[in-house]
Amino acid sequence: MTREAGEKALAQCRERIDELDRRLVNLLNERSRIVEEIGRIKGECGMRIYEPRREEEVLRNIEEHNGGPMGHDAARRIFERIIDEMRTLQKLRMEDSRDGDKS
């Protein structure tokens, strides 16, 4: 492959990555909206945000559906981070909700 052909191929790959990144951020925002709803329900019911059993179910589901080439450990670390950020979002929304009740 010539350098010019390589640069063209890289540019095409990067365009595909950029498109995937846009799709991923849209999916993560969709997930965030659902998490906000879950947080609202938990708040209304007086339930705790942190549910280790449910988080383990999510991670197990990811591992079961991971067809590679990304390894299970890598997928798990990524989703642990996503779960952590979603838990933070729930806490913030619940705090905002409580603050709104005080007004």
N, C-alpha and C positions, 0 to 999 in steps of 0.2 A: 504494500500500500504506500502510495506517495504521501508526502507530508500534507499536501493540499487535500487529498482524499481523506486523510486522517482528520484534518481540521474540520472538514465538512461533516464527516461521520460524528465527530465529537459535538459539533453544533447541533446536529439532529438529536443526539442523545440528550443533550442539555435541554433542548426544547421539550422533549418528552418528560424529563425530570421536572421541569418547571410546571408543566400541565398537571402532573401527578401531585406535586406539592400544593397546587391550588385546589385540587380535588380533596386532598387530605385535610387541608385547613377547613374546607367546607364541611367535611364529615365530622371533624373535631368540634366545630361549632354546632352542628346538629346534635352531637352527643352532649355538648354542654347544655343545650336547651332542655334536653331530657333530664340531665342531672339536676338542673334548676327545679324542674317539676318534682323530681324525687325529693329534693331538699325541702320544697314547700310542703309536700305530703308528710315527710318525717317531722317537720316543725309543727304542723298542725296536730300530729298524733303524739308529740312528745318523744319521738324516737331518736336514738343516737345516730350520728352521721357515720361513724366508723363501724363497719360490719365486716370483720375479718373473714368470716365464712363466705360472704358474698364475693369479696375481693378474690378469694381463692377460687371460687367458681368461675369468675371472669378469666382469671389467669389460666385455669385448666382448659376452658373453652378455647382460648387463644392457642394454647399448645396443641390441642386436638385438631385445630383447623389450620395450623401452620404447615404448609406444604413445602417450605424452603424456597430459595436457598438460605434464607436467614435462619439461623439456629434457634432452638427453643429458648436458650438462655438470653439471647439478644432480644427476642420478641418479648420475653417476660420482663426484662429491664425496661424496655420502651413502654410497655403497658403499665408497669408499676409507676412509672413517672406520670403517665396520663391519668391513672387513678388518683395519684397524689394531687395533681393539679385540679382534678374534678372535685376531690374532697375539699380542697381549699375554696373552690368556687361555691360549693354548698354552704360552707361555714360563712363566707362573706354574704351570701344572699340571705341566710338565716339571720345574721346580725343586722343587715339592712332592714329586714322585715321587722325585727324587734324594735329597731330604732324608729321605724315608721309608725309603730303602735304607740310610741311615747309622745309623738307630736300632737 
